[in-house]
Amino acid sequence: MDPGLLRSLSRGQMADGMAEVIKYGLIRDLALLEQVEKKTYDLEWILERCVRIKTAVVSLDEKDSGERMLLNFGHTLGHALEKATGFQTYTHGEAVAVGMAAAAAIGERLGLSAAGTADRVRRLLADYQLPVSAPLSADELLDAVRSDKKRLAGRIYYVLLRQPGEAFLLPMEMDKLDQAVHEVWNHV
């Protein structure tokens, strides 16, 4: 990894990468998240921190059947958004950013995330010029979710935040996810 290469990326490409960095902070590393919020980080420090988090999570769950699923924070709805828009409208980082904003709102709506989490996530994503919503109906989005390969036994293992820096998996029946998405999607 060469941090110098990162300096050659466009602003949009850097924003995409920061979506993943923000994800790591939100799911596992409050110190990383706070540095990103303050914009007082060093690129090498970020790289090292994110690699350590991913390595730790993957080494605990090589088969992607438990802890590793936490790396999918924002990805369930993000992948659905990419699919529903024909992989032409949003970059992966932008789609995941929208998914993270929605997941944070769903966690609060369900009473499982600390109050203020969704606002903090939206504000941080917007600070890095990442979208937090998309002009798509909840039904269009959910049609794409229904074909998600991560469904197991009719459930989606949805990643939510107890609070920034602490993620958990919530197995959800598809009808419960439908209801939650309908309740927050147009309000994200």
C-alpha positions as CSV (number, residue, x, y, z in Angstrom):
1,M,0.0,0.0,0.0
2,D,1.4,3.3,-1.0
3,P,-0.3,6.3,0.6
4,G,1.2,8.5,-2.0
5,L,-1.0,6.8,-4.6
6,L,-4.0,8.1,-2.7
7,R,-3.0,11.6,-3.3
8,S,-3.3,11.0,-7.1
9,L,-7.0,10.1,-6.8
10,S,-9.8,12.5,-7.8
11,R,-12.0,14.0,-5.1
12,G,-14.8,11.6,-6.0
13,Q,-12.5,8.6,-5.7
14,M,-11.3,9.8,-2.4
15,A,-14.8,10.3,-1.2
16,D,-15.7,6.7,-2.2
17,G,-12.7,5.4,-0.2
18,M,-13.7,7.5,2.8
19,A,-17.1,5.8,2.8
20,E,-15.3,2.6,3.6
21,V,-13.1,4.3,6.2
22,I,-16.2,5.8,7.8
23,K,-17.8,2.4,7.8
24,Y,-14.8,0.9,9.7
25,G,-15.0,3.7,12.3
26,L,-18.8,3.2,12.7
27,I,-18.7,-0.5,13.1
28,R,-15.5,-1.0,15.2
29,D,-13.3,2.0,15.9
30,L,-14.5,5.1,17.7
31,A,-11.0,6.7,17.7
32,L,-10.9,6.3,13.9
33,L,-14.3,7.8,13.5
34,E,-13.5,10.8,15.7
35,Q,-10.3,11.5,13.7
36,V,-12.3,11.3,10.5
37,E,-14.9,13.7,11.9
38,K,-12.3,16.2,13.0
39,K,-10.3,15.7,9.7
40,T,-7.2,15.4,11.8
41,Y,-6.0,12.1,10.5
42,D,-2.9,10.9,8.6
43,L,-3.5,8.7,5.5
44,E,-1.0,6.1,6.7
45,W,-2.6,6.0,10.1
46,I,-6.0,5.4,8.4
47,L,-4.7,2.7,6.2
48,E,-3.1,0.9,9.0
49,R,-6.2,1.2,11.2
50,C,-8.6,-0.1,8.5
51,V,-6.3,-3.0,7.5
52,R,-6.0,-4.0,11.2
53,I,-9.8,-3.9,11.6
54,K,-10.5,-5.9,8.5
55,T,-7.8,-8.5,9.3
56,A,-9.1,-9.0,12.8
57,V,-12.7,-9.4,11.7
58,V,-11.9,-11.7,8.7
59,S,-9.5,-13.9,10.7
60,L,-12.2,-14.5,13.3
61,D,-14.8,-15.5,10.6
62,E,-13.2,-16.8,7.4
63,K,-16.5,-18.3,6.2
64,D,-18.5,-15.0,6.4
65,S,-21.1,-16.6,8.7
66,G,-21.0,-14.3,11.7
67,E,-18.7,-11.5,12.8
68,R,-17.4,-10.9,9.3
69,M,-20.9,-9.9,8.3
70,L,-20.3,-6.6,10.2
71,L,-18.2,-5.5,7.3
72,N,-21.5,-5.3,5.3
73,F,-22.7,-2.3,7.2
74,G,-24.5,-0.1,4.7
75,H,-24.0,-2.8,2.0
76,T,-27.4,-4.5,2.0
77,L,-29.3,-1.3,0.9
78,G,-26.1,0.0,-0.9
79,H,-26.0,-3.1,-3.2
80,A,-29.7,-2.9,-3.7
81,L,-29.4,0.8,-4.7
82,E,-26.6,-0.1,-7.2
83,K,-28.7,-2.9,-8.7
84,A,-31.9,-0.9,-8.8
85,T,-30.2,1.9,-10.7
86,G,-28.4,-0.4,-13.2
87,F,-25.0,0.1,-11.7
88,Q,-24.9,3.5,-13.5
89,T,-26.0,6.2,-11.1
90,Y,-24.0,5.6,-8.0
91,T,-20.4,4.5,-7.3
92,H,-20.0,1.8,-4.8
93,G,-18.9,4.2,-2.1
94,E,-21.9,6.5,-2.7
95,A,-24.4,3.6,-2.6
96,V,-22.9,2.3,0.6
97,A,-23.0,5.8,2.1
98,V,-26.8,5.9,1.4
99,G,-27.1,2.4,2.9
100,M,-25.2,3.5,6.0
101,A,-27.4,6.5,6.5
102,A,-30.5,4.3,6.1
103,A,-29.2,1.6,8.5
104,A,-28.5,4.2,11.1
105,A,-32.0,5.6,10.8
106,I,-33.5,2.1,10.9
107,G,-31.5,1.3,14.1
108,E,-32.9,4.4,15.8
109,R,-36.4,3.8,14.5
110,L,-36.3,0.3,16.0
111,G,-35.0,1.7,19.3
112,L,-31.7,-0.4,19.0
113,S,-29.3,2.5,18.3
114,A,-28.4,5.4,20.5
115,A,-30.4,8.6,19.9
116,G,-28.5,10.9,17.6
117,T,-26.7,8.1,15.7
118,A,-28.5,8.7,12.4
119,D,-27.8,12.5,12.5
120,R,-24.2,11.9,13.3
121,V,-23.8,9.4,10.4
122,R,-25.6,11.7,7.9
123,R,-23.6,14.7,9.0
124,L,-20.3,12.8,8.6
125,L,-21.1,11.4,5.2
126,A,-22.2,14.8,4.0
127,D,-19.0,16.3,5.2
128,Y,-17.2,14.0,2.8
129,Q,-19.6,14.9,-0.1
130,L,-21.2,11.5,0.1
131,P,-25.0,11.2,-0.5
132,V,-27.3,10.2,2.3
133,S,-30.4,9.6,0.3
134,A,-31.5,8.6,-3.2
135,P,-34.5,9.5,-5.3
136,L,-35.9,5.9,-5.5
137,S,-39.0,4.5,-3.9
138,A,-38.7,2.1,-1.0
139,D,-40.4,-0.6,-3.1
140,E,-37.9,-0.3,-5.9
141,L,-35.1,-0.6,-3.4
142,L,-36.7,-3.6,-1.6
143,D,-37.2,-5.4,-4.9
144,A,-33.4,-5.4,-5.3
145,V,-32.9,-6.4,-1.6
146,R,-35.1,-9.5,-2.1
147,S,-32.5,-10.9,-4.5
148,D,-29.6,-10.3,-2.2
149,K,-27.2,-13.3,-2.0
150,K,-26.7,-12.6,1.7
151,R,-30.2,-13.9,2.6
152,L,-30.0,-17.0,4.7
153,A,-33.1,-19.1,5.4
154,G,-35.4,-16.2,4.4
155,R,-33.7,-13.7,6.7
156,I,-31.4,-10.8,6.1
157,Y,-28.6,-10.4,8.6
158,Y,-28.8,-6.7,8.8
159,V,-25.9,-4.7,10.4
160,L,-27.0,-2.0,12.8
161,L,-25.1,0.2,15.3
162,R,-25.7,0.2,19.0
163,Q,-23.8,3.4,18.9
164,P,-21.0,4.7,16.6
165,G,-18.1,2.4,17.0
166,E,-20.2,-0.6,18.0
167,A,-22.0,-2.7,15.4
168,F,-24.1,-5.8,15.7
169,L,-26.1,-8.2,13.5
170,L,-29.8,-8.3,13.6
171,P,-31.5,-11.3,11.8
172,M,-34.6,-9.8,10.2
173,E,-37.4,-11.5,8.4
174,M,-38.0,-9.8,5.0
175,D,-41.3,-8.3,6.1
176,K,-39.7,-6.6,9.1
177,L,-37.0,-5.1,6.9
178,D,-39.7,-4.0,4.4
179,Q,-41.5,-2.2,7.2
180,A,-38.4,-0.6,8.6
181,V,-37.2,0.6,5.2
182,H,-40.7,2.0,4.4
183,E,-40.7,3.9,7.7
184,V,-37.3,5.6,7.2
185,W,-36.4,5.6,3.4
186,N,-38.0,8.9,2.4
187,H,-36.9,10.5,5.7
188,V,-33.2,9.6,5.6
